[in-house]
Amino acid sequence: MARSLQQFKAELFRSLSHEVRIRVLEELRNGELSVGDLQERLNVSGPNLSQHLAILRTQNVLTTRREGTTVIYSITDRRIENLLDDARAIFEEQLAVSSALLDD
């Protein structure tokens, strides 16, 4: 049975709905990184990071390649970066509105 567009969107947004996964994507914006590099930059335990990476890979948000025994991660579709940028713009707008309301 084919997934509906709404199901796909819900699953995609669910895969992005954790701070660590967002941080992973922000780190990968500048290019590929190994698991070790990500772990060091994010200060997250190996098993915890692996779990988050698996969720992003399952939704095809991330892709991998191997260099010997090292797994290298990258963002599958650069439009994910646009989505993060749009989320940031919405956040900043809402923050500005909230701040203006507090000033009144």
Secondary structure, DSSP 4 states (H G I P E B T S, - for coil): -PPPHHHHHHHHHHHT-SHHHHHHHHHHTTS-EEHHHHHHHHT--HHHHHHHHHHHHHTTSEEEEEETTEEEEEES-THHHHHHHHHHHHHHHHHHHHHHHHH-
